[in-house]
């Protein structure tokens, strides 16, 4: 199967890709101008997915199979093929079962406009980030405070569950009395960390901007 990469930002591009979580599936919607098909690429992990190095090789090897089955999987990459008529018949939405994604693993999602042009299957590039979204996972954390009687100091005790594939600094701790957030190293996960601070101050946990689309932190305070 002949695979071609083309560029037509005016006629063949994806805009406003969005995800909505439903109980049994992830629902995606997007805007477009022209397309005969849509290629939906879903890749596990946070290392950026690339059209030429990650997606096109799988299309060249298994594109004919994809045209028939509408879904193929190769290592950590899944490709779904959606006809434009089917997408529009479903009111501009496409659903992927939660069974297709593993728990506690973040996924990248990219959508491309495609056309059959003679014997070639053309995949049209999209403007950066407009055709991308993610399926994030929840990270659990806990914060509690200890203030000795008659003391003007409080100890904030925080703990973050271990996260597969954690990158140092992905989560940070921000004391209320500081303008800065302090990155947390991977070897601190699963352990209780103590922060001594003035009485009445508090701690918060946040996902740093680079990883915010892949992880959400839920904090239990007590």
Secondary structure, 3 states (H helix, E strand, C coil): CEEEEECECCCECEEEEEEEECCCEEEEEEEECCCCEEEEEEEECCCCCCHHHHHHHHHHHHHHHHHHHCEEEECCEEEEEEEHHHHHHCCCEEEEEHHHCCCCCCEEEEEEEEEEECCEEEEECCCCCCCEEEECEEEEEEEEEECCCCCCEEEEEEEECCCCCCCCCCEEEEECCCCCCEECCHHHCCCEEEEEEECCCCEEEEECHHHCCCEEEEEEEC
